[in-house]
Amino acid sequence: MTTTMPTGVGKEQGLQDKAASMSLYVHIPFCQTRCSYCAFNTYTGMDDLIEPFITALCREAALVARSAPIPIPTAHTLYFGGGTPSLLSPEQVEKIITTFREQIDLTDDAEVTLEVNPGTANAAKLAALRSAGVNRLSIGVQSAHQSDLVMFNRSHNFAEARAAFDAARATGYDNVSIDLMYGLPNQTHADWRSTLEQTLPWQPDHVSLYSLTLEPNTLLSWQVHQGAYPYPDTDLAADMYDDAREMTSRMGLAQYEISNWAVSGKESRHNCQYWLNLPFLGFGPGAHGAASGFRYWNIRTIKDYIDRVDKGTEKSYPFSPALAEFESISHDVALAETIILGLRLVRRGVSYIEFEERFSMNPHDLWGATIVKLAEQELLMEAKGKLYLTEKAYLISNRVFVEFYPDGDQ
């Protein structure tokens, strides 16, 4: 890893960038409260920095656009993540969207997603956000049970989550996703089924179901290690996952990725960009990006980010003055990550033809023995020129993925 500026774009990835559509990620680091499980780059009590942050964010976009040595590919998705993006006013969101349309050729029909914490956006605000250009919402419901929400230090209750979803529908959103979590301390099988039974009838267009991970240096991880809550039961979490797969299917949601389900045509275009290992630019404190043969991430603190962008000048594409570190993406890593991420798309799989068109190599030429071994273990299967995870592998997919990484890069 280094912060020394390269002199130009990575040759191999740069060629891919010319042909590939671009995605944009904007990190909004502000929160009202910090969730106990959260390891993201977020801050509370800094709302006075929102306006200077937005000014810096728009300047960062302009600097990156000006530095591009090749025309920046058309951007087809913009994702507001965080943090709590719904803390921004509709006018602030509109300013950001307009900047990206002007600076980085965000298409008129781009998928523009904004994460919403229940309780931070009423119907009037959601309507204004829609007028500003947001056309997809991701609502952090997490659980139908107050005890879970209290444990998570969430600032909403379940009634507010339902109200946020209803407000989204009432104001014309036809692409609404909800997030739910399972495998929690003290969560019973009945609790999880109850959460699904209370939320799936809302008929969301997309559902993300995440198994809780106890991230280091989080409050919940500390509480579990101190005995305030029991360790999550991984066997029970596996049963919960199986339940979710059955219940989502019954409600007309098709699984398209290990942890994601959607109505046909409402799959997350932005997240598919990641899983297809295609280029994306990251903006804001701590944001990550991957383009032109480099993976990079910005400085994390809000004040330092604002100061660096305000005083800085354009850098080599895809970097901005907010750059913290970057690393080159080697050819071997690009090959491995393309197949690993592609396998997460459980219905699409990895097309041998598409892989060969991109890299001039067939996966069997690279990992023939590995594919055969994993197929014999019933973890991979081949059909119609594509490679897929088997259902048996969904919950142990890391056992499959590690087999494809170059030695020393796991």
C-alpha positions in Angstrom: 0.0 0.0 0.0 1.2 3.5 -0.7 0.2 7.1 -1.0 2.8 7.9 -3.7 0.9 9.1 -6.8 1.2 6.9 -9.9 1.9 8.7 -13.2 -1.0 7.2 -15.2 -3.8 4.7 -15.2 -3.3 1.0 -14.9 -3.1 -0.3 -18.5 -5.2 -3.5 -18.2 -8.0 -2.1 -16.0 -8.0 1.1 -18.0 -8.9 -0.8 -21.1 -11.8 -2.4 -19.2 -12.9 1.0 -17.9 -13.4 2.3 -21.5 -15.9 -0.4 -22.2 -17.6 -0.7 -18.8 -20.3 1.4 -17.3 -19.3 3.3 -14.1 -21.0 3.4 -10.7 -20.6 6.1 -8.1 -20.7 5.7 -4.3 -21.1 8.7 -1.9 -20.4 8.2 1.7 -22.5 10.3 4.1 -20.7 9.8 7.5 -23.3 11.6 9.7 -25.5 9.7 12.2 -27.9 10.6 15.1 -26.8 7.6 17.1 -24.2 4.9 16.5 -25.5 1.4 16.1 -23.8 -1.1 18.4 -22.8 -3.4 15.6 -21.6 -0.7 13.2 -17.9 -0.7 12.1 -18.5 1.8 9.2 -16.9 5.3 9.2 -19.6 7.3 10.9 -19.8 10.2 13.4 -22.5 11.6 15.7 -22.9 15.2 16.9 -21.3 16.8 13.9 -24.3 18.1 12.0 -22.7 21.5 11.9 -20.2 20.1 9.3 -22.9 18.8 6.9 -22.9 22.0 4.7 -19.1 22.3 4.4 -18.9 18.6 3.8 -21.3 18.9 0.9 -19.3 21.7 -0.6 -16.2 19.6 -0.3 -18.0 16.6 -1.8 -19.0 18.5 -4.9 -15.5 19.9 -5.3 -14.1 16.4 -5.0 -16.4 15.2 -7.8 -15.2 18.1 -10.0 -11.6 17.4 -9.4 -11.8 13.7 -10.2 -13.8 14.5 -13.4 -11.1 17.0 -14.5 -8.3 14.6 -13.9 -9.6 11.8 -16.0 -7.0 10.9 -18.8 -9.7 9.2 -20.7 -13.4 10.1 -20.9 -15.1 8.9 -17.8 -17.5 6.1 -18.7 -21.2 7.0 -18.3 -22.3 6.4 -14.7 -25.5 4.3 -14.5 -25.8 4.2 -10.7 -25.3 6.5 -7.7 -25.6 5.2 -4.2 -25.8 7.3 -1.0 -24.5 5.2 1.8 -23.4 5.9 5.3 -23.9 6.8 8.0 -27.4 8.1 7.6 -27.9 9.8 4.2 -31.5 10.5 5.0 -30.3 13.2 7.5 -29.5 15.4 4.5 -32.1 17.8 3.3 -33.7 17.2 -0.2 -32.0 20.4 -1.4 -28.6 19.0 -0.3 -29.2 15.7 -2.0 -30.3 17.5 -5.1 -27.1 19.6 -5.2 -25.0 16.4 -5.0 -27.0 14.6 -7.8 -26.9 17.7 -10.0 -23.1 17.9 -9.5 -22.6 14.3 -10.6 -24.9 14.7 -13.6 -22.8 17.7 -14.7 -19.4 16.5 -13.8 -19.4 12.7 -14.4 -22.2 12.1 -16.9 -24.7 10.4 -14.6 -27.4 9.2 -17.0 -30.9 10.4 -16.9 -32.2 6.9 -16.1 -29.5 6.1 -13.5 -30.5 4.1 -10.5 -30.1 6.6 -7.6 -30.3 4.9 -4.2 -30.5 6.6 -0.8 -30.3 4.7 2.5 -33.1 5.7 4.9 -33.2 5.2 8.7 -36.8 5.1 9.9 -37.7 8.2 11.8 -35.4 10.5 9.7 -37.7 11.0 6.7 -41.4 11.6 6.6 -43.7 11.5 3.5 -43.1 15.1 2.7 -39.3 14.7 2.8 -39.4 11.4 0.8 -41.5 13.2 -1.9 -39.0 16.0 -2.0 -36.1 13.5 -2.3 -37.9 11.8 -5.2 -38.3 15.2 -7.0 -34.6 15.7 -6.3 -33.7 12.6 -8.3 -33.7 9.7 -5.8 -35.6 6.8 -7.4 -34.7 3.9 -5.0 -34.8 3.6 -1.2 -33.0 1.2 1.1 -34.7 1.2 4.5 -32.9 -0.1 7.5 -35.6 -2.1 9.3 -33.3 -4.7 10.8 -35.9 -6.4 13.1 -39.6 -6.4 14.1 -38.7 -6.8 17.8 -38.0 -3.8 20.1 -35.5 -5.8 22.2 -33.3 -6.3 19.1 -33.5 -2.6 18.1 -32.6 -1.6 21.7 -29.6 -4.0 21.6 -28.5 -2.4 18.3 -28.9 1.1 19.7 -31.2 1.9 16.8 -33.0 5.2 17.0 -36.3 3.8 15.6 -39.0 1.4 16.6 -40.8 -1.1 14.3 -43.9 1.1 13.9 -41.6 3.9 12.5 -40.1 1.4 10.1 -43.5 0.4 8.8 -44.4 4.1 8.5 -41.3 4.8 6.5 -42.1 2.0 4.1 -45.7 3.1 3.7 -44.6 6.7 3.2 -42.3 5.6 0.4 -45.1 3.8 -1.4 -47.5 6.7 -0.9 -45.0 9.2 -2.4 -44.5 7.1 -5.6 -41.4 5.0 -5.0 -41.7 1.7 -7.0 -38.2 0.4 -6.0 -37.9 0.0 -2.2 -35.5 -2.3 -0.4 -35.5 -3.3 3.2 -32.6 -4.6 5.3 -33.2 -7.3 8.0 -30.6 -9.1 10.3 -30.6 -12.6 11.7 -28.3 -14.7 13.8 -28.5 -12.1 16.7 -27.7 -12.7 20.4 -30.9 -13.9 22.1 -32.8 -14.1 18.8 -34.9 -17.3 18.6 -36.1 -19.1 15.5 -39.6 -17.9 16.3 -38.4 -14.3 16.6 -36.8 -14.5 13.1 -39.9 -16.0 11.5 -42.0 -13.3 13.1 -39.8 -10.6 11.6 -40.2 -12.1 8.2 -43.9 -12.7 8.6 -44.4 -9.1 9.6 -42.2 -7.5 6.9 -42.5 -9.6 3.7 -46.3 -8.9 3.4 -45.4 -5.3 2.8 -44.3 -6.5 -0.6 -40.9 -4.8 -0.8 -39.2 -4.9 -4.2 -35.9 -6.0 -2.8 -34.8 -7.6 0.5 -31.3 -7.8 1.9 -30.9 -10.4 4.7 -27.6 -10.2 6.7 -26.2 -12.6 9.2 -24.8 -10.6 12.1 -21.0 -10.3 12.2 -19.4 -9.2 15.4 -17.0 -6.7 14.0 -13.9 -5.8 16.1 -14.0 -2.6 18.1 -17.8 -2.3 18.1 -19.9 -1.9 21.2 -21.9 -5.1 20.5 -18.7 -7.2 20.1 -17.5 -5.8 23.4 -20.8 -6.5 25.1 -20.8 -10.1 23.8 -17.3 -10.7 24.9 -18.1 -9.3 28.4 -21.1 -11.6 28.7 -23.9 -9.0 28.4 -25.3 -11.0 25.5 -24.6 -14.6 24.4 -22.5 -15.4 21.4 -24.7 -15.9 18.2 -25.5 -19.5 17.4 -24.1 -20.2 13.9 -26.1 -23.4 13.5 -29.3 -21.6 14.4 -28.4 -18.8 12.0 -28.0 -21.4 9.2 -31.6 -22.6 10.0 -32.8 -19.0 9.9 -31.2 -18.6 6.5 -33.0 -21.6 5.2 -36.3 -20.3 6.5 -35.7 -17.0 4.8 -35.0 -18.6 1.5 -38.3 -20.5 1.7 -40.4 -17.6 2.9 -39.0 -15.0 0.4 -39.6 -17.4 -2.5 -43.2 -17.9 -1.3 -43.7 -14.1 -1.4 -42.4 -13.8 -5.0 -38.9 -12.6 -4.3 -36.2 -14.4 -6.2 -32.8 -14.9 -4.7 -30.1 -13.4 -7.1 -27.2 -13.1 -4.7 -26.2 -15.0 -1.5 -27.8 -12.4 0.8 -30.2 -10.6 -1.6 -33.7 -11.2 -3.1 -35.7 -9.1 -5.5 -38.8 -8.9 -7.6 -37.7 -9.5 -11.2 -36.1 -6.4 -12.6 -35.6 -4.8 -9.2 -32.2 -6.3 -8.5 -29.7 -3.7 -7.1 -27.9 -2.4 -10.2 -25.4 -0.6 -8.0 -24.4 -3.7 -6.0 -24.3 -5.8 -9.1 -21.5 -3.5 -10.3 -19.4 -4.7 -7.3 -20.3 -8.4 -7.9 -19.4 -8.1 -11.6 -16.1 -6.6 -10.6 -16.7 -3.5 -12.7 -15.3 0.0 -11.9 -16.7 2.4 -9.3 -15.6 5.7 -7.9 -15.9 6.5 -4.2 -16.5 10.0 -2.8 -16.6 11.2 0.8 -14.7 10.4 4.0 -13.5 6.8 4.1 -15.1 6.0 0.8 -13.5 3.2 -1.3 -13.3 3.0 -5.0 -11.8 0.7 -7.7 -11.0 1.9 -11.2 -8.1 2.0 -13.7 -6.2 -0.8 -12.1 -6.3 0.7 -8.6 -8.2 0.1 -5.4 -8.2 3.2 -3.1 -9.8 4.7 -0.1 -10.2 8.3 1.2 -9.1 9.8 4.5 -11.6 9.0 7.2 -12.2 12.0 9.4 -14.7 14.6 8.3 -12.7 17.7 9.2 -9.5 16.4 7.5 -11.5 15.4 4.4 -13.0 18.9 4.1 -9.6 20.5 4.6 -7.8 18.2 2.2 -10.4 18.7 -0.6 -10.7 22.5 0.0 -6.9 23.1 -0.2 -6.0 20.4 -2.7 -5.8 20.2 -6.5 -6.5 17.5 -8.9 -4.5 14.3 -8.7 -4.0 11.3 -11.1 -7.3 9.7 -11.9 -9.2 8.2 -10.1 -7.8 9.9 -7.0 -8.7 13.1 -5.3 -6.9 15.2 -2.7 -8.8 13.2 0.0 -6.8 10.0 -0.9 -5.5 8.1 2.1 -4.0 5.0 0.4 -4.2 2.9 -2.7 -2.9 -0.3 -4.1 -2.5 -1.7 -7.6 -4.9 -4.5 -8.6 -2.6 -7.2 -10.1 -3.7 -9.3 -13.0 -4.0 -12.5 -10.9 -6.1 -10.7 -8.3 -8.4 -9.2 -11.0 -8.9 -12.8 -12.3 -9.6 -14.2 -8.9 -11.9 -11.4 -7.8 -14.0 -11.6 -11.0 -14.8 -15.2 -10.5 -15.3 -15.0 -6.7 -17.6 -12.0 -6.8 -19.4 -13.4 -9.9 -20.1 -16.6 -8.0 -22.0 -14.6 -5.4 -24.6 -13.9 -8.1 -26.3 -17.3 -7.6 -28.7 -17.2 -10.6 -26.3 -15.5 -13.0 -23.2 -17.4 -12.2 -19.9 -16.8 -14.1 -20.1 -17.0 -17.8 -17.1 -18.7 -19.4 -17.6 -16.7 -22.6 -17.8 -13.4 -20.8 -14.8 -14.2 -18.7 -12.7 -15.2 -21.7 -13.8 -12.0 -23.6 -12.6 -9.9 -20.7 -9.3 -11.7 -19.9 -8.5 -13.8 -22.9 -8.5 -16.8 -20.6 -11.0 -19.5 -19.7 -11.5 -20.3 -16.0 -10.8 -23.9 -16.8 -7.4 -23.0 -18.1 -6.6 -21.3 -14.8 -8.5 -23.4 -12.2 -9.5 -26.6 -14.0 -8.4 -28.9 -11.2 -10.0 -26.6 -8.5 -13.3 -26.5 -10.3 -13.4 -30.3 -10.7 -12.5 -30.8 -7.0 -15.2 -28.4 -5.8 -17.7 -29.9 -8.1 -17.0 -33.4 -6.7 -17.6 -31.8 -3.2 -21.0 -30.6 -4.6 -20.0 -26.9 -3.9 -19.8 -25.9 -7.6 -21.8 -26.9 -10.6 -21.5 -26.2 -14.4 -24.4 -25.7 -16.7 -24.7 -24.2 -20.2 -21.2 -22.6 -20.2 -21.5 -21.1 -16.7 -20.2 -21.9 -13.3 -22.4 -21.6 -10.2 -22.4 -22.1 -6.5 -24.6 -25.0 -5.4 -27.2 -24.3 -2.8 -25.0 -26.4 -0.4 -22.3 -23.8 -0.8 -24.3 -20.6 0.0 -23.5 -20.6 3.7 -20.0 -21.8 3.4 -19.1 -19.9 0.2 -15.7 -18.7 1.7 -14.5 -22.3 1.6 -15.1 -22.0 -2.2 -13.7 -18.5 -2.7 -10.4 -19.1 -0.9 -9.6 -21.8 -3.5 -9.4 -19.2 -6.3 -7.1 -16.6 -4.7 -3.5 -16.5 -5.7 -1.1 -17.7 -3.0 -0.4 -15.0 -0.5 -3.3 -12.8 -1.5 -6.1 -14.3 0.7 
